[in-house]
Amino acid sequence: MRRLIGLLLCLALVSHLWASEERPVLPLWPDKPPGVVPEGPEKDITRDKDNQVAGKRVMRLGGITQPSVTVFHPSQPAPGRPAVVVCPGGGYNILAWDLEGTEVCEWLNSLGITGVLLKYRVPAPKTGPRHASALMDAQRAVRLVRSRAADWQIDPKKVGILGFSAGGHLATMTALAQQESTYEPIDAIDKLSARPDFAVLIYPAYLTTPKRDALADNVTVTKQTPPMFLAHAGDDPVPAESSVLLYLALKKAGVKAELHVYDRGGHGYGLRRTGLPVADWPKRCEEWLRVQGLLAKP
């Protein structure tokens, strides 16, 4: 019996070490992050009365003072695969960590893509642009991924970004920033490009004027903007105009883009199967990734 218990403990330890190797957590900054650092401590602030999604609890992380990335490697990596930085939403107040984070990285892994889950700073500063600190973290994350391309067997020219709601806004602003850095370089990583090679935006928020008749002043599309995939529900309280107006601007600039607006679906569903039409967006996105040459042919 003692031998059996010992064997089980060894297996548990090996499994733990294997999981740790598969999903390393890397700090974004070698020291204190630039810009505003919110108050901690980091914790799951989900309450029992908070809404569930598809019958499941959502982990809502707040007080993020130490931004980092968690790396989800595919079970069968191959040289030259893409990597995607994943930005959970949460109104720049919290991060929907599992709904729009870990579950999304696991889906990317099923496609052979390395998922890099970004834990950016929240809550947002009380003054100035709400995404200011988060954008520094996102740009640093894209550069960090490129710096690890050889180690992670990824193509540094196939580094994308994916975001939901406020995370969709963050992904958009990262894609639109091009080579304009939002912080002073601190090391060799910052010599690399912070421009994503493609972007996936799912119910992105904060992209329009209050009247919803135009993009916000800081949302500027150029012909250098990377290709984008957008999905939204028509009954989303975060208006679908965010995606529609961005799509029109992309087309006007000659940027490759695909937009799906579904009849019903609401907001904040991630990849969970809600039974509503919008739940089909992952399949459409997979098809788009294949068309862009980012996935191997089935």
N, C-alpha and C positions, 0 to 999 in steps of 0.2 A: 504493500500500500504506500509506504514511504517513497519507494522508487517511482510509483505511478504519479504521486503528487509532485515529486521533483521533476518528472518529465513534463507534466502539465504546466508547471511554473516556467520551465525552460521554453516551452512552446509559446507561452503567453509573452515572455520577454522577447523572444525572436520576432513575434508578430508585432509587438510594440515598436521594436527597433526598425523593422521593415516599413511600418507605417510612417515612422518619423523620417526615414530616408526618402520615402515617396513624396511626402508633403513637407518639405523644409519651409521654415518661416524665416524670412530675411528682413532685417531692419532696412528701411529706405535710406536713412541718414546715418552717418558715422557718429554724429553728435546731436545736439539740439537742432530740431528742424528749423529752417528759416521761416519767417513770417510769424503769425499768431499761433500759439499753442493753447488749446482749450484746457479747461480744468478737468481733472479726472475724479475718481478712478474709473478705468474702463470696466463696464459691467453690462450684463444682460438686463435690460429694464422692462422686459415684457411682463405684463400683468395678466392675471387670470381672465379678466374681462375683455382683454384686447381681442380684436377680430382674428379669427382663424382664416386660413386660405385652403380651400379644398379639404376642409376638415382637419387640417394640421396646424399646429402652433407655428409662429414665426419668431425666430430669435432676433431681437432688436438690441443691437449693441450701441451703447452711448459712452461718452467720455473718452474718446480715442485721442490719446496724447502722444503715443509712440507709433507712428504710421509704419506699416510693414507690408510685405507680400507673402502669401502662402502659395507654394507652387504645387500644382496638381499635374503630375506627369502621366501620360497615357500608359496603359499596361504593356503596350508593345510600341515603344517609340522608334522612330526611324529618322535618319538624317534628313534635314531640309523641311521638316514639318513646320506649320505655323504655330505661333503662340498668341494668346489673346489676354490682355489685361481686363479683368472683370471689375466693374464699378457698381456695387450695390446701391440702391436708392434708400431714401429715408428723409427727404426734405432738408438735407444738410443738417439734420438734428441727430439722427441715429443711422445705423446701417442695418438693412434687412439681411442679416448675415447668411442665413441658410437659404431663404426663399430666392434671393437675387444674387447669391454668392456661391456657397459650396455646391448647391444643387446644379448651378449653371456650369461650374468647372467640371463636375462629373459628366455632364452632358457633352461638353467640349471634348473631354477625354474619350467618350464613346465614338467621336468623329476622328480620333487620332490627333487632336489638337492639345497642346499644353495650355492649361488654364492657370492664370496668375491672378489670384484673388487679392485685390487692393483693399487694404484697411486704411482709408484716408481719414484725416482729422475731422471730427465732429464733436460737439456742435459747432456751427459756423460762428465766426466773429460777429459781435453785435454791431460793429461798424464796418463800412466798406463792403465790397462785393462778397456775397455769401460763399462764393466758390474759390476765393483767393488762395487760402491755404491748401484746400483740396487740389487745386490745379497744380500747385507746386509738387504735391505728392504724386499726382498722375503723370506729370512730365518726367519726374525722377523715375517712376516705375517703368515707363516705356524705355528709358535709357538703360536702366538696370537690366531689363530683359535682354536688350541687344548686347549688353556687355557679357552675358552668360550664354550667348548663342552656341558656342562650341561645346560647352559643358552640358547643355540641355538638348543638344542635337536639334536645334531649331534654325530656321532661315532668318537672319537678321533683317531681311527685306520682306518678311511676311509676319510682321508684328502688328496685330490689330488691337482694337479696344472695343469693349461692349459694356453698355450701361442701361440701367432702368431708372425711369423717373428722374430724381435729382442726379442719380448716377448717369443717366442718359444725357442730362445737361452737361455734367462733367466730362463725359466722353466726347460730346460735341465740341466743347470749348478746347479740349486737348487736341482734337483733330483740326480745329480752325486756327489754333495758335501758330501752326507751322513751325518755323525755326525761332520764333520769338520766345526766349526763355523768361520765365517769371521769377527767377532767382539767380543770384550770382553763382557761377561755377565753383564747386568745392573740391573736385577731384577728376580723375581721368574719365569716369563714367559720364560726366557732364559734357564731355567733348563729342559724345554721340548724339544722333538725332533724336528729338522727342516727338517727331511727327509719326503718328500711327500710319500704317500702310493701308488700312481699311477700318471702318467703324460700323458697329451694329447698335442701333438705337431703338430701344423698346420703351414705348410710352414716355419719351423724353419730356421734361418739364422746363418751364421758365425760358422758352425760346422766343416768345412773341411779346408784342406790346399789350397793354391791358385791354385794348379793344379787339385784339386777336386779328387785326387786319394787316399786320406786317411783322417781320422778324424784329426782335429787339436790336437796339443799336450796336451791341457788342457781338452780334451773331453775323459775321461777315464771311460770305463764301467767295472763294476765288477759284481759278482754274487749277490751282495747286492743291485744292482740298482733296483728300483721299476718297475713294469710292465708299458709298454708304448704303446700308440696308435699314429700312425703317418699318416699324409695325406699331399700330395703334388701334384702339377700339373707338367706334363712333360715339359710344355712350360714356366714354371716359370723362370723369370730372376734370381731369387735366386735359384740356381741349386737344382734339386731334389736329387742329390747325398748327400746333407746334411741328408736327411731322409733315403736314401737307405743305406749309409755307417753306420749310427747309428743303423739301424735295423739289419744289418749283425753282428755288434759288440754285440748287445743285444742277438741275437740267439747264437752266439759263447759262450757267458757267461752263457747261459741257462736261460736267463730272458724272461718272457712272453712278447710278442710284436706282434703287428699287423700293417702292412704297406699297404697303398693304394696310388698308383701313377696313376693319371688320365691323359688321353690324353691331355686335354686342360683345361684351367682355369686361367692361369696367376698368379698374386700375389695380395695380399691385398684385398680379397673379403669377409673375415669374414664369416658370415652366410647368406649373402644376396643372393637372387636368381638371378644369372647372366644369367641363361639359359645354362651354360656350364657344362660339366660332373662333374667337381670337386664340384659343389654345392650340391652333394649328400652326402658329407662327414659327416654331422651331423647325418644322419640316420645310417650310418655305425658305427659311434662312439657310438650311443645309443645302438646298438646291442652288441658292444664290452663291454660296461659298464654292460650290463645284463649278459653276459657270465662271467665276472669277479665277479659276485655276488654283484654288487654295486647298482643295481636297482631292484625294486620289479618286479616279473613276471607280464606281461600284463594281 
